[in-house]
Amino acid sequence: MAKHWADFQYEIYLNGMTGAVPRLPTDLTRLEELTEQRLGPGPVGYVAGSAGDGSTARANRAAFERRRIVPRMLRDVHERDLSVEVLGRALPAPLALAPVGVLSIMHPDAESAAARAAAAQGVPFVLSSASSTPMEQVAEAMGGAERWFQLYWPKDVEVARSFLGRARAAGFTALVVTLDTPLLSWRPRDLDRAYLPFLHGVGTANYFSDPAFLAGLAKPVHEDPNAAVMHFVGMFADPAKSWPDLAFLRENWDGPIVLKGVLHPDDARLAADAGMDGVVVSNHGGRQVAGAIAAADALPGVAEAVGDRLTVLFDSGVRTGDDVFKALALGARAVLLGRPYVYGLGLDGRAGVEHVIRCLLAELDLTLALSGHATPSTIGPGDLTDVPV
């Protein structure tokens, strides 16, 4: 019999014969509360916090809650296969770990631990530009496993070019360009504690190890760390970027390019017109625009507009296997998972991240089967109904 992701539940039950129980909850929605109890308020607030009063983050969850799965019976789901092809790459399941910066504030092993966990489960790891670990070190930790690089597009064109060259040389196959953060949003949980890790040189590893960045400093980083931090702050993002600038990315990256943060169908069409390979329908997990449309509410319109021209990926608000099912039904090819794996990292390092991946995919596998599907390719809008909340 083929191995299924759902087999993880039997592994847990069998381990229970010896009295062992999972170190972390298998209900992944409980991880945030646990993390709040165990980690410092600064790091927890930075990861869990949102723009404004959190209305967009709440809307992300409400958009999933409002949609209910309608299971179908007496369909042969004995053998299941969750594998999908995304951006020309064969993946074992419709899942990747989303780019999340400054992971060292959650666990000393930081990005390397999360990347190793992803590699062990065959799930792509998307490394943030704002990582605590240089991209080459993360690549080394992953061996030959699938990895994508997320770009915060800096003002300095030479630093941007250098980042792309380094990422390509380190074996990152796809470029994920985050568009929704040309400025940091108003984030009260961070503001109330005046907590911004970058100002302490945390989350700057890719910059402080970059030749083009270092060339812009009067003194080496260790001699004047404050000047290095301010140089970083001055170039981190560029509110002046516009659609014609995408040509630069295509000239300097020879793999797939995905634009992250797309919510409007017209922006998705512009991405397709610009020769991009995919979009991530995302509102940055509610971290950028308070009062914004829920990502799951934006997904069907984007998928309808460009689903035959671009790979449509999704993030924002995903916490459970049924959330992944719903995102696929609404038109996503695969889902990027953010906060839950970061909580897993904070609570139990690499093992915590693997636990989160395995729980999520076991629940997806079971949700798929119990709803009458043996493969993600048969899921569609007809498998959901909207229930007024």
C-alpha positions as CSV (number, residue, x, y, z in Angstrom):
1,M,0.0,0.0,0.0
2,A,1.3,3.5,-0.9
3,K,2.4,5.7,2.0
4,H,-0.1,8.5,2.7
5,W,0.4,11.6,4.7
6,A,-2.6,10.6,6.8
7,D,-0.5,7.7,8.1
8,F,1.0,10.2,10.6
9,Q,-2.1,9.7,12.8
10,Y,-1.4,6.0,13.2
11,E,2.3,6.7,14.0
12,I,1.0,9.0,16.8
13,Y,-1.4,6.4,18.1
14,L,1.1,3.6,18.0
15,N,3.7,5.7,19.8
16,G,1.0,6.2,22.4
17,M,1.2,2.5,23.2
18,T,4.4,3.3,25.1
19,G,2.9,6.3,26.8
20,A,4.3,8.8,24.4
21,V,2.2,11.7,23.2
22,P,3.1,14.5,20.7
23,R,5.3,17.3,22.2
24,L,3.2,19.9,20.5
25,P,-0.6,20.1,19.9
26,T,-1.9,18.4,16.7
27,D,-4.6,21.2,16.5
28,L,-2.3,23.8,14.9
29,T,-4.6,26.6,15.8
30,R,-3.4,26.2,19.4
31,L,0.2,27.0,18.6
32,E,-0.1,30.7,18.8
33,E,-1.5,30.7,22.3
34,L,1.3,28.3,23.4
35,T,3.9,30.5,21.8
36,E,2.5,33.6,23.5
37,Q,3.0,31.8,26.9
38,R,6.5,30.5,26.3
39,L,8.3,33.2,24.3
40,G,9.0,36.9,24.9
41,P,6.4,39.4,24.1
42,G,8.6,41.3,21.6
43,P,9.3,38.3,19.3
44,V,5.7,36.9,19.7
45,G,4.2,40.3,18.9
46,Y,6.4,40.7,15.8
47,V,5.3,37.3,14.4
48,A,1.7,37.2,15.5
49,G,0.9,40.9,15.2
50,S,-0.9,42.6,12.3
51,A,-1.5,46.0,10.8
52,G,-3.8,48.3,12.7
53,D,-6.3,46.6,15.0
54,G,-5.8,43.3,13.3
55,S,-9.0,43.5,11.2
56,T,-7.4,42.0,8.1
57,A,-5.9,39.0,9.9
58,R,-9.4,38.4,11.4
59,A,-11.0,38.7,8.0
60,N,-8.6,36.1,6.6
61,R,-9.8,33.6,9.2
62,A,-13.4,34.6,8.7
63,A,-13.2,34.1,5.0
64,F,-12.2,30.4,5.6
65,E,-14.8,29.9,8.3
66,R,-17.5,31.2,6.1
67,R,-16.8,28.6,3.4
68,R,-17.8,25.1,4.3
69,I,-16.8,21.9,2.6
70,V,-19.5,19.7,1.1
71,P,-18.3,16.1,1.3
72,R,-19.2,13.6,-1.4
73,M,-19.7,9.9,-0.7
74,L,-18.9,6.5,-2.3
75,R,-16.0,7.6,-4.3
76,D,-12.9,5.5,-4.4
77,V,-10.3,7.3,-2.2
78,H,-8.3,4.1,-1.2
79,E,-5.2,5.3,-3.0
80,R,-4.4,9.0,-2.8
81,D,-1.7,11.2,-4.3
82,L,-1.3,14.7,-3.1
83,S,1.6,15.5,-5.5
84,V,1.3,18.6,-7.7
85,E,3.5,20.3,-10.3
86,V,4.2,23.9,-9.4
87,L,6.4,26.2,-11.6
88,G,7.7,23.2,-13.4
89,R,8.7,21.4,-10.2
90,A,7.2,18.2,-8.9
91,L,6.1,18.6,-5.3
92,P,4.9,15.9,-2.9
93,A,2.0,18.1,-1.8
94,P,0.5,21.5,-2.6
95,L,2.5,23.2,0.1
96,A,5.6,25.4,0.6
97,L,6.9,27.2,3.7
98,A,6.3,30.9,3.2
99,P,9.1,33.4,3.5
100,V,9.2,34.7,7.1
101,G,12.1,37.0,8.2
102,V,14.2,37.2,11.3
103,L,13.6,33.7,12.5
104,S,16.4,33.9,15.0
105,I,14.0,35.9,17.3
106,M,12.0,32.6,17.6
107,H,14.8,30.0,17.9
108,P,18.6,30.1,17.7
109,D,18.7,27.6,14.8
110,A,16.5,30.1,12.9
111,E,16.1,29.6,9.1
112,S,18.5,26.6,8.9
113,A,16.2,24.5,11.2
114,A,13.1,25.4,9.3
115,A,14.8,24.7,6.0
116,R,16.0,21.3,7.2
117,A,12.5,20.4,8.3
118,A,11.1,21.4,4.9
119,A,13.8,19.4,3.1
120,A,13.1,16.3,5.2
121,Q,9.5,16.4,4.2
122,G,10.1,17.3,0.6
123,V,8.3,20.7,0.9
124,P,9.9,23.8,-0.7
125,F,11.3,26.4,1.7
126,V,11.0,30.0,0.6
127,L,13.9,32.0,2.2
128,S,13.2,35.6,3.1
129,S,15.6,38.4,2.1
130,A,15.3,39.5,5.7
131,S,16.6,36.2,7.1
132,S,18.8,35.9,10.2
133,T,21.0,33.5,8.2
134,P,22.8,34.1,4.9
135,M,21.2,32.4,1.9
136,E,24.3,30.3,1.2
137,Q,24.2,28.8,4.7
138,V,20.5,28.0,4.3
139,A,21.2,26.4,1.0
140,E,24.0,24.3,2.5
141,A,21.6,23.1,5.2
142,M,19.1,22.0,2.6
143,G,21.4,20.0,0.3
144,G,19.6,19.4,-3.0
145,A,16.2,20.1,-1.6
146,E,13.8,22.5,-3.3
147,R,14.2,26.1,-2.3
148,W,12.9,29.4,-3.5
149,F,14.2,32.9,-2.7
150,Q,12.0,35.8,-1.7
151,L,13.2,39.3,-2.7
152,Y,12.4,42.5,-0.9
153,W,13.3,44.6,-3.8
154,P,15.9,47.1,-2.6
155,K,16.5,50.6,-3.9
156,D,20.1,49.9,-4.6
157,V,20.1,48.2,-8.0
158,E,23.6,46.6,-7.4
159,V,22.4,45.0,-4.2
160,A,19.3,43.7,-6.0
161,R,21.5,42.3,-8.8
162,S,23.9,40.8,-6.3
163,F,21.1,39.1,-4.3
164,L,19.7,37.5,-7.5
165,G,23.1,36.2,-8.5
166,R,23.9,34.8,-5.1
167,A,20.5,33.1,-4.9
168,R,20.9,31.5,-8.3
169,A,24.4,30.3,-7.4
170,A,23.1,28.8,-4.2
171,G,20.5,26.7,-6.0
172,F,17.3,28.7,-5.4
173,T,15.1,27.8,-8.3
174,A,12.2,30.3,-8.1
175,L,12.1,34.0,-7.3
176,V,9.3,35.2,-5.1
177,V,9.1,39.0,-5.2
178,T,7.1,40.6,-2.4
179,L,5.2,43.7,-3.7
180,D,3.1,44.6,-0.7
181,T,5.8,46.0,1.5
182,P,7.2,49.1,-0.1
183,L,6.8,50.6,3.4
184,L,6.3,49.0,6.8
185,S,2.7,49.2,7.9
186,W,1.4,50.7,11.2
187,R,1.8,47.7,13.6
188,P,0.7,48.6,17.1
189,R,2.1,45.5,18.8
190,D,5.6,46.3,17.6
191,L,5.1,50.1,18.1
192,D,3.9,49.8,21.6
193,R,7.2,48.0,22.5
194,A,9.3,50.0,20.1
195,Y,10.4,46.5,18.8
196,L,12.0,46.3,15.4
197,P,14.7,43.6,15.1
198,F,16.4,45.1,12.1
199,L,17.6,48.1,14.1
200,H,19.6,45.7,16.1
201,G,21.1,44.1,13.1
202,V,18.8,41.1,13.3
203,G,17.3,39.9,9.9
204,T,20.1,41.7,8.0
205,A,22.3,38.6,7.4
206,N,21.9,38.6,3.6
207,Y,22.8,42.3,3.4
208,F,25.7,42.3,5.8
209,S,27.2,39.4,3.8
210,D,26.7,41.0,0.4
211,P,29.6,42.5,-1.5
212,A,27.5,45.2,-3.2
213,F,26.0,46.2,0.2
214,L,29.4,46.3,1.9
215,A,30.8,48.4,-0.9
216,G,28.4,51.2,0.1
217,L,29.7,51.4,3.7
218,A,32.5,53.7,4.8
219,K,33.6,51.1,7.5
220,P,33.1,47.4,7.9
221,V,30.0,46.3,9.7
222,H,31.8,45.3,12.9
223,E,33.5,48.7,13.1
224,D,30.3,50.8,12.7
225,P,27.2,48.5,13.1
226,N,24.9,51.5,13.4
227,A,25.9,52.9,10.1
228,A,25.4,49.5,8.5
229,V,21.9,49.3,10.0
230,M,21.0,52.7,8.7
231,H,22.4,51.9,5.2
232,F,20.1,48.8,5.3
233,V,17.1,50.9,6.4
234,G,17.7,53.4,3.7
235,M,17.6,50.8,0.9
236,F,15.4,48.0,2.3
237,A,12.3,48.8,0.1
238,D,11.4,51.2,-2.7
239,P,8.0,52.9,-2.8
240,A,8.9,54.2,-6.3
241,K,8.9,50.8,-8.0
242,S,6.3,50.3,-10.8
243,W,5.3,47.7,-13.3
244,P,7.9,48.6,-16.0
245,D,10.6,47.8,-13.4
246,L,9.8,44.1,-13.6
247,A,11.9,44.0,-16.8
248,F,15.0,44.3,-14.5
249,L,14.0,41.1,-12.7
250,R,13.5,39.1,-15.9
251,E,16.9,40.3,-17.2
252,N,18.6,39.2,-14.0
253,W,16.8,36.0,-13.1
254,D,16.5,33.0,-15.5
255,G,14.0,30.9,-13.5
256,P,10.4,31.3,-12.6
257,I,9.3,34.7,-11.1
258,V,6.3,34.9,-8.8
259,L,4.8,38.2,-7.6
260,K,3.6,38.0,-4.0
261,G,0.9,40.3,-2.6
262,V,-1.5,40.4,-5.5
263,L,-5.2,40.8,-4.5
264,H,-6.8,42.5,-7.5
265,P,-7.6,40.6,-10.8
266,D,-6.2,43.5,-12.8
267,D,-2.8,43.4,-11.0
268,A,-2.8,39.6,-11.8
269,R,-3.4,40.4,-15.5
270,L,-0.6,43.0,-15.4
271,A,1.7,40.3,-14.0
272,A,0.8,38.0,-16.8
273,D,1.3,40.7,-19.4
274,A,4.7,41.4,-17.9
275,G,5.8,37.8,-18.5
276,M,5.7,36.7,-14.9
277,D,5.2,33.0,-14.1
278,G,3.0,33.2,-11.1
279,V,1.3,35.3,-8.4
280,V,0.7,34.7,-4.7
281,V,-2.7,35.9,-3.6
282,S,-1.7,37.4,-0.3
283,N,-2.3,40.3,2.1
284,H,0.9,39.5,4.0
285,G,-1.1,37.6,6.6
286,G,-2.9,40.9,7.5
287,R,0.4,42.6,8.3
288,Q,0.3,45.4,5.7
289,V,-3.1,47.0,5.1
290,A,-5.6,47.1,7.9
291,G,-9.1,46.9,6.6
292,A,-8.0,45.0,3.4
293,I,-9.9,42.3,1.6
294,A,-9.4,38.8,3.0
295,A,-6.9,36.9,0.8
296,A,-9.4,34.0,0.4
297,D,-12.1,36.4,-0.8
298,A,-9.6,37.8,-3.4
299,L,-8.5,34.4,-4.6
300,P,-11.4,33.3,-6.8
301,G,-11.3,36.6,-8.8
302,V,-7.6,36.3,-9.4
303,A,-7.8,32.6,-10.3
304,E,-10.6,33.3,-12.8
305,A,-8.6,36.2,-14.3
306,V,-5.3,34.5,-14.9
307,G,-5.5,30.8,-13.9
308,D,-4.8,29.7,-17.4
309,R,-1.9,32.1,-17.8
310,L,-0.1,32.0,-14.5
311,T,0.5,29.7,-11.5
312,V,-1.8,31.0,-8.8
313,L,-0.4,30.4,-5.3
314,F,-2.0,31.5,-2.0
315,D,-1.1,32.5,1.6
316,S,-2.7,34.5,4.5
317,G,-4.7,32.9,7.2
318,V,-3.9,29.2,6.6
319,R,-3.9,27.3,9.8
320,T,-5.3,23.8,9.1
321,G,-5.6,21.1,6.5
322,D,-9.1,22.1,5.7
323,D,-7.9,25.6,5.0
324,V,-5.6,24.2,2.4
325,F,-8.4,22.2,0.9
326,K,-10.6,25.4,0.7
327,A,-7.7,27.4,-0.9
328,L,-7.3,24.8,-3.6
329,A,-11.1,24.7,-4.2
330,L,-11.0,28.5,-4.6
331,G,-8.4,28.3,-7.4
332,A,-4.9,28.0,-5.8
333,R,-2.4,25.6,-7.2
334,A,-0.6,25.4,-3.9
335,V,-0.4,27.1,-0.5
336,L,2.3,28.9,1.4
337,L,2.2,28.3,5.1
338,G,3.5,31.1,7.4
339,R,2.9,31.7,11.1
340,P,2.1,28.1,12.2
341,Y,5.5,26.7,11.2
342,V,7.2,29.7,12.9
343,Y,5.3,28.9,16.1
344,G,6.5,25.3,15.7
345,L,10.0,26.5,15.3
346,G,9.8,28.7,18.4
347,L,8.4,25.9,20.5
348,D,10.5,23.0,19.3
349,G,13.1,24.0,16.7
350,R,13.4,21.8,13.6
351,A,11.2,19.0,15.2
352,G,8.5,21.6,15.7
353,V,8.5,22.6,12.1
354,E,8.4,19.0,10.9
355,H,5.5,18.4,13.3
356,V,3.5,21.3,11.8
357,I,4.2,20.2,8.2
358,R,3.2,16.6,9.0
359,C,0.0,17.5,10.9
360,L,-1.1,19.9,8.2
361,L,-0.6,17.5,5.4
362,A,-2.1,14.5,7.3
363,E,-5.2,16.6,8.0
364,L,-5.3,17.7,4.3
365,D,-5.0,14.1,3.2
366,L,-7.8,13.0,5.4
367,T,-10.0,16.0,4.5
368,L,-9.4,15.3,0.8
369,A,-10.4,11.6,1.2
370,L,-13.3,12.2,3.5
371,S,-14.7,14.7,1.1
372,G,-14.5,12.3,-1.8
373,H,-11.2,13.2,-3.5
374,A,-8.1,11.1,-4.2
375,T,-6.0,14.0,-5.7
376,P,-6.0,17.8,-5.4
377,S,-6.7,18.1,-9.1
378,T,-10.4,17.2,-8.7
379,I,-11.1,19.8,-6.0
380,G,-13.1,22.8,-7.3
381,P,-15.6,25.6,-6.3
382,G,-18.4,23.0,-6.2
383,D,-16.9,21.4,-3.2
384,L,-17.6,24.5,-1.1
385,T,-20.7,26.4,0.1
386,D,-20.9,29.8,1.6
387,V,-22.6,30.0,5.0
388,P,-23.4,33.5,6.4
389,V,-21.6,34.2,9.6
